[in-house]
């Protein structure tokens, strides 16, 4: 991935919301944001979603400029799908521990040892890993995609081992798993979760499939970020312990203000589990990205073209 640097900045305007709206019109720009972003960014976004929804929006947008309030792999995905558009990422350091857990050189060696395997990669990976994959998936559609693969076709699933285990349980398929994980979802404390269940006996536990198996066994419902949000809105229950990045609680509370949403805590002393990479983006950085048209995400043509094919397969199979 090649990224331009941000020019020197002066002071930002007082009303960032109004300034960003003005820049959207001037640039014909769209702001795409993940549910794990700060509340202000969620509120200014033109589209808010999980990885699948964001990919679909990136593929469909007619905007000239895509401002991606998320992390590197998400902005790369938007560029893969929109090679002729300007794709901006507010903070260059907004990476992803899961993507980092699958280095391209090591994965290429792993793949070479299993030449008969189809490679299905979770979208939370770098463009280089996507380029080595046959199909991309998200937590929303991973089960559906694996179910469409013939039973006699062996599969490598990368990079998240926990999502891979969950897909194996749901499909009954044996998958060869790359041993990657997300620093947020692997650090929830099972002990603290159980203590919360004792304190809130009427609360349902809802969890993302990237969580460790020990935590998932306590969940009443397991699903993607969007699925968790929809479940919380429609469930007759009035209280939920939420085991995913705490940013989603903002939308849950907006969608169901009369319900209680309790973040599941990590093993450290924090009350909730936040992704430090996602939270690097701020409203001010988003403004400056649009104002200066930097930092821009670019990709080598060969990588982008190779990564596009498995992305298109995912969109077709979804």
C-alpha positions in Angstrom: 0.0 0.0 0.0 1.3 3.5 -0.9 -0.1 6.5 0.9 0.6 10.2 0.5 1.4 12.3 3.5 -0.8 15.1 4.9 0.2 18.7 4.2 0.8 21.1 7.1 -2.5 22.0 8.8 -3.8 25.2 10.2 -6.5 25.5 12.8 -9.7 23.7 12.1 -13.1 25.6 11.9 -15.2 25.8 15.0 -18.2 24.0 13.5 -16.7 20.8 12.1 -20.0 19.3 11.2 -21.0 22.3 9.0 -17.5 22.4 7.4 -17.5 18.7 6.6 -21.0 19.0 5.0 -19.7 21.9 2.8 -16.7 19.9 1.7 -18.9 16.9 0.9 -20.8 19.1 -1.6 -17.7 20.8 -3.0 -15.9 17.5 -3.6 -18.9 15.3 -4.4 -17.6 13.2 -1.5 -19.2 10.4 0.5 -18.2 9.5 4.1 -18.3 5.8 4.9 -17.8 4.9 8.5 -17.7 1.7 10.5 -19.8 1.1 13.6 -16.6 1.2 15.7 -15.8 4.8 15.1 -16.4 7.6 17.6 -20.0 8.8 17.9 -19.3 12.1 16.2 -18.0 10.4 13.1 -20.9 7.9 13.1 -23.3 10.9 13.2 -21.7 12.7 10.2 -21.3 9.6 8.0 -23.4 9.2 4.8 -23.3 5.5 5.3 -22.6 3.6 8.5 -22.2 -0.2 8.5 -20.1 -3.3 9.0 -17.5 -4.6 6.5 -20.1 -6.2 4.2 -22.3 -3.2 4.0 -19.4 -0.8 3.6 -18.0 -2.9 0.8 -21.4 -2.9 -1.0 -21.7 0.9 -0.6 -18.1 1.4 -1.8 -18.9 -0.6 -4.9 -22.1 1.3 -5.6 -21.2 4.9 -4.8 -21.3 7.5 -7.6 -19.2 10.0 -5.5 -15.9 11.2 -6.8 -14.2 11.1 -3.4 -14.6 8.3 -0.8 -13.6 9.3 2.8 -13.3 6.1 4.8 -13.6 6.5 8.5 -12.3 3.1 9.4 -8.9 1.3 9.2 -6.4 0.6 6.4 -7.9 -2.6 5.0 -11.3 -0.9 4.7 -9.9 2.0 2.8 -7.9 -0.4 0.6 -11.1 -2.3 -0.1 -12.8 0.9 -1.3 -9.8 1.6 -3.6 -9.9 -2.0 -5.0 -13.5 -1.5 -5.9 -13.0 2.1 -7.1 -9.6 2.5 -8.8 -10.5 5.8 -10.4 -11.8 7.5 -7.3 -9.9 9.4 -4.7 -9.9 7.4 -1.5 -8.9 9.1 1.8 -8.2 7.7 5.2 -8.2 10.3 8.0 -5.3 8.7 10.0 -2.5 6.7 8.5 -1.9 4.8 11.7 -5.4 3.4 11.8 -4.3 -0.2 11.2 -5.7 -3.5 12.2 -4.2 -6.1 14.5 -6.0 -8.9 12.7 -4.7 -7.8 9.3 -1.2 -7.5 10.8 -1.4 -11.1 12.1 -1.3 -12.4 8.5 2.0 -11.2 6.9 1.8 -11.7 3.1 5.1 -13.5 2.8 4.2 -16.0 5.5 0.8 -16.6 4.1 2.2 -17.2 0.6 4.4 -19.9 2.0 1.5 -21.4 3.9 -0.7 -21.4 0.8 2.0 -23.0 -1.3 2.0 -26.0 1.1 -1.7 -26.6 0.3 -2.0 -26.1 -3.5 -5.3 -28.0 -3.7 -7.1 -25.7 -1.2 -9.5 -22.9 -2.1 -8.6 -19.8 -0.1 -11.4 -17.9 1.6 -10.2 -14.8 3.4 -12.0 -12.6 5.8 -12.2 -9.1 4.5 -10.2 -7.9 7.6 -6.9 -8.5 5.7 -4.5 -6.5 3.6 -4.8 -6.0 -0.2 -1.9 -8.4 -0.6 -3.8 -11.2 1.2 -6.9 -10.5 -0.8 -4.8 -10.8 -4.0 -3.8 -14.4 -2.9 -7.4 -15.4 -2.1 -10.1 -17.0 -4.2 -13.1 -15.5 -2.4 -13.4 -12.8 0.3 -16.0 -13.0 3.0 -17.2 -11.0 6.0 -18.6 -12.1 9.3 -22.1 -11.4 7.8 -21.7 -13.8 4.9 -18.9 -16.3 5.8 -21.2 -19.1 6.6 -23.3 -18.6 3.5 -20.2 -18.5 1.3 -18.7 -21.6 2.7 -22.0 -23.4 2.3 -21.8 -22.7 -1.5 -18.4 -24.5 -1.9 -18.6 -28.2 -2.9 -18.1 -30.6 0.0 -15.1 -32.2 -1.6 -13.2 -28.9 -2.0 -10.7 -28.3 0.8 -10.6 -24.8 2.1 -8.0 -22.5 3.7 -9.8 -19.9 5.9 -7.8 -16.8 6.9 -6.9 -14.8 8.8 -9.2 -15.0 11.9 -9.1 -18.4 13.6 -12.1 -17.6 15.8 -14.4 -16.7 12.9 -13.1 -19.8 11.2 -13.9 -22.0 14.1 -17.4 -20.5 14.2 -17.9 -21.1 10.5 -16.8 -24.7 11.0 -19.4 -25.2 13.8 -22.2 -23.7 11.7 -21.4 -25.5 8.5 -19.9 -28.8 9.7 -17.0 -28.2 7.3 -13.4 -28.8 8.1 -11.4 -25.7 7.4 -7.6 -25.2 7.5 -7.3 -22.1 9.7 -4.6 -19.4 9.6 -3.9 -18.6 13.3 -4.7 -14.9 13.3 -6.9 -12.9 15.7 -8.3 -9.5 16.6 -6.8 -7.8 19.7 -10.2 -6.5 20.7 -12.2 -9.7 20.4 -9.6 -12.0 21.9 -9.2 -10.0 25.1 -12.7 -10.1 26.5 -12.7 -11.6 30.0 -14.9 -14.7 30.5 -14.7 -14.2 34.3 -15.9 -10.6 34.1 -18.6 -11.6 31.6 -19.9 -14.2 34.0 -19.9 -11.7 36.8 -21.9 -9.3 34.6 -24.4 -12.1 34.0 -24.9 -12.5 37.7 -25.3 -8.8 38.2 -27.8 -8.5 35.3 -29.7 -11.9 35.2 -32.3 -10.6 32.7 -29.7 -9.4 30.2 -28.9 -11.5 27.1 -25.3 -11.9 26.0 -24.8 -11.0 22.3 -21.4 -11.5 20.7 -19.3 -11.2 17.5 -17.9 -14.5 16.1 -14.4 -13.1 16.3 -14.6 -13.6 20.1 -12.8 -16.6 21.7 -14.7 -19.9 21.9 -14.8 -19.7 25.7 -16.7 -16.4 25.5 -19.0 -17.5 22.7 -20.3 -20.4 24.8 -22.0 -17.8 27.0 -23.7 -16.0 24.2 -27.5 -16.1 23.6 -26.9 -14.7 20.1 -23.8 -14.6 17.8 -23.6 -12.4 14.7 -21.9 -9.7 12.7 -21.9 -6.1 13.9 -25.0 -5.3 11.9 -26.7 -8.6 13.0 -26.1 -7.7 16.6 -27.6 -4.3 16.1 -30.7 -5.7 14.4 -31.1 -8.3 17.0 -30.9 -5.8 19.8 -33.5 -3.6 18.1 -36.0 -6.4 17.5 -35.5 -8.6 20.6 -38.2 -8.4 23.2 -35.5 -8.4 25.9 -34.7 -5.0 27.5 -31.0 -5.5 28.5 -28.0 -6.8 26.6 -24.3 -7.5 27.4 -22.5 -6.7 24.2 -19.3 -8.6 23.4 -17.8 -6.6 20.5 -16.1 -3.2 20.1 -18.0 -0.7 22.2 -18.6 1.8 19.3 -21.7 -0.2 18.3 -23.4 0.8 21.6 -24.0 4.3 20.2 -26.2 3.0 17.4 -27.9 0.5 19.7 -28.8 3.2 22.1 -30.1 5.4 19.3 -32.1 2.5 17.8 -33.6 1.4 21.1 -33.3 4.2 23.7 -35.5 2.4 26.2 -33.1 -0.6 26.4 -29.9 -1.1 28.4 -26.7 -2.0 26.6 -23.7 -3.1 28.8 -20.3 -3.4 27.2 -18.5 -6.7 27.9 -15.2 -5.8 29.6 -11.7 -6.9 28.6 -9.1 -8.6 30.9 -7.5 -5.3 31.7 -9.0 -2.6 34.0 -11.1 -0.9 31.3 -14.9 -0.9 31.5 -15.3 -1.6 27.8 -13.2 -2.9 24.9 -12.3 -0.3 22.3 -10.1 -0.7 19.2 -7.2 1.7 19.5 -6.7 1.8 15.7 -10.4 2.6 15.0 -10.3 5.4 17.6 -7.4 7.2 15.9 -9.8 8.8 13.5 -11.4 12.0 14.8 -13.8 14.5 13.4 -11.0 17.0 13.0 -8.8 14.5 11.1 -11.7 13.7 8.8 -12.1 17.4 8.1 -8.4 17.8 7.2 -8.4 14.7 5.0 -11.2 16.3 2.9 -9.7 19.8 3.0 -6.3 18.7 1.9 -7.3 15.6 -0.1 -4.8 13.6 1.8 -3.8 11.0 3.0 -4.7 9.2 -0.1 -4.8 5.4 -0.5 -3.2 4.0 -3.7 -2.4 0.4 -4.7 -0.2 -1.1 -7.3 -2.3 -2.1 -10.3 -1.3 -5.8 -10.2 -2.3 -6.1 -6.5 -5.5 -4.2 -7.0 -6.6 -6.2 -10.0 -5.8 -9.5 -8.3 -7.6 -8.5 -5.2 -10.7 -7.3 -7.2 -11.6 -10.8 -8.4 -12.2 -12.4 -5.0 -14.0 -9.3 -3.9 -16.3 -9.5 -6.9 -17.0 -13.2 -6.2 -18.0 -12.3 -2.6 -20.4 -9.6 -3.8 -21.9 -12.0 -6.3 -22.3 -14.8 -3.7 -23.8 -12.5 -1.1 
